[in-house]
Amino acid sequence: MDANAVLSATLSPNQQERQAATEQLAQLLSSNPSQYLLALSHALSDNQSPSHIRNAAGLAIKNSLSARESARQEEYANRWTSLDPSTRDKLKQDALATLDASDRGARNVSGQVIAAIAAVELPAGLWNNLIAQLLELASRGDNPNLRQATLQTIGYICEGIKPEVLAAQSNEILTAVVQGARKEETSPDVQLAAINALYNSLEFVRENFGREGERNYIMQVVCEATQSPSSDVQISAFACLVKIMHLYYDYMKFYMERALFGLTVLGMKHADESVALQAVEFWSTVCDEEIELALEAEEAAEYSEAPDRESSHFARVALPEILPVLLLLLTKQDEDATDDEWNVSMAAGTCLALLAQCVGDGIVGPIIPFVESNIKNPDWRYREAAVMSFGSILDGPEEKILAPLVAQALPTLIEMMRDPSLQVRDTTAWTVGRVSDVLVKTIKVDTHLPPLINALLGSLDESSRIVSNCCWAIMNLAEQLGDSAADTCALSAFYDPIVSALLRLAEKASNESNSRTSAYEALSALVTHAPSDCLPVISKLVISILDRSEALLGMQPQLVGADDRNNYNELQVNICSVVTSTIRRLGPEIQPLADRIMSLLLRLISTAGKQSPVLEDAFLAVGAMTSALESSFHPYLSPFLPYLANALESHEEYQLCSIAVGLVGDVCRALGSESLAYCQGFMEVLLGALQSPVLHRSVKPPILSCFGDVALAVGPAFEPFLETTMNVLQQAGAMRADPNNFELVDYINVLREGILEAYTSIVGGFKTGGKADVLLPYIAGVFGFLHLALTDQDRTETILRSAIGVIGDLAEAFPNGQLKEPLSSPWVAEILKAGRTKLGGSETKKVTKWAREMVRRATQ
């Protein structure tokens, strides 16, 4: 293979040529990975190759080693480690040698290649001298290009590898990167690479940070770097401070008092917006940490305990210095900014909102004069900043302090919905949305609500961003003022005009800024919270929605191109959401429309591809229909079953499969004993899914829970499936997690919750049917699992409550002393005691009280 020619073709403007070259590379990688990688490595390390070819070669090597999906990453790693050691060594030598290339792009991409190889080899105990090799290269003071490339490579490695893999070499790495990050470093490129490497190494230098001398030196170097002549170095240095504050808040008091207050305030005022953004982010991070610490302190106080960590209240102390700067930054808006563009004004608004949550009442006094002096300012930037600052502080201070201010401001805000400035109207709509979200009680029904509704509806033909904010405000009003359990509500008089206006908006051809989706979301909220006197409006709405969906179905054959298909899918997904909300709100009263809705849903499902987003939402609507109709759903089950079976077997589309598993439970609950005819098929396909090697593990807990739904529905008739089910539950219940693997700990807890739900339903089904004795052979296994789950250090309160519930269920099912021995175990008494103390919330205590009584009766 002529690597240069093929790589050049992958960059061709001709699509066919590009595709052919890409396929040729993929085929060679598949058939002869050694030859493929050696050819690319030669192209990367060849100083005569053009820069773009070397870059393409390096990226191709990196992409053969790195993948986002864990299964594919494992496949790539296995392919690499199965190569001949001499081939691997050749690639490593070439990549290391290229760090000294004159071509900056080649140096950069070779660093990425080294990091990709390291991510595979270092955790496996291979290439153990890599860090030593890199540190030796980084020490060559006479070669700034090599030092820059090497430090950058160290940064890439630190970014891509778990901290524990490199922890043993943290001292050496830290020494090298701090050396390069010092203000005495003459090369800005070297200093920047070192600061970035330090950023990526901060998580695994925890021990170093715990030593005062080393910490002081690190902080000195980073603080000095914020004053570098290079803006790029300053930006990275402030980013380092942000991460240090997040990781090492508890060490920061000394440095805040000595330097960080002043440095970050100056940084926020910096002429370079990128520097200012990082300085603002520093204070947002301070607020994030202190909000979390306040929550921890509240939780500890509930149990009359001291919190593990204490807040230093940096935000409160710094408020007089940072608030004026944030307010000034609010006036630095970019009127041409796009929705996804982050600028210093947006960052200041976000920081201000976090500051309000952090310091609470203390922010109101300093903000109000700014609002009052600028709300009528001729310059739209100051008007918009005034409204933004007011909206930003609505969540945090006490309601009794904010309520009179909001009530006073509402007429002005409603008037400003018609401000000449688009930006002011947009921010005002957002602020009104915030009021309706967190301070809805300040909206007086008689005086504020009518003009507010008129203003919101009048703005639905505005720009898409304003429309989205107005829809959000309407949704908040529906959720907070509506009441599905009441005959009427404050919004009742406005339901018809609101629904009509949103329906018109929903018919728009485009969905810019998700404005059309927002309209459907608002309609769903109105449906969900509609009082009885608004049901006629809801009935008209659902007819209109069904008409729309059926018309779209008729147009489906005419769709051409991805844009048409995406537009169709988005509309049908939103329509399904409104239909689902309507079914849930009307319950059994949906019966007159059931034939039409089910016919529509079956057509949607039959015409949607396996990966269509419409499929999932259509299934959710069917699930709502099963709950609403209960046994009356039976006539629709037969035509729906083939689609349900397909979804249950779509193991690659795990989200669809998960929804289908939930639907099996819905069907069983709806049909009760009538679902017995379908049990064999359900159990076979569920057990098959559990054994699937490709099914995402997140679907397995719902499957285990679903066994319980089937058992509860058919009662003692579940006996033919009992042995297999209990064996599966026991095997799943034996899984343990490494306490340091937080992701696996969370998964095991979710798995155990699914198992407990299954046990609860199985015991309930056989107990109700009078055949609890068939469970006796499995009791020892159940108690073994309960003991394991309840004594695990990572047990959640949900597991505690559910497990105590299972103990109570078993005690109630066997009241004649059959379970006296396991129920009298000391650990059972300890757990029942724990459920009644501070370890359990109110629901847990209620369940525990009942379970204790059942256990007392069963052990007498």
Order of alpha helices (4+ residues) and beta strands (2+ residues): alpha-alpha-alpha-alpha-alpha-alpha-alpha-alpha-alpha-alpha-alpha-alpha-alpha-alpha-alpha-alpha-alpha-alpha-alpha-alpha-alpha-alpha-alpha-alpha-alpha-alpha-alpha-alpha-alpha-alpha-alpha-alpha-alpha-alpha-alpha-alpha-alpha-alpha-alpha-alpha-alpha-alpha
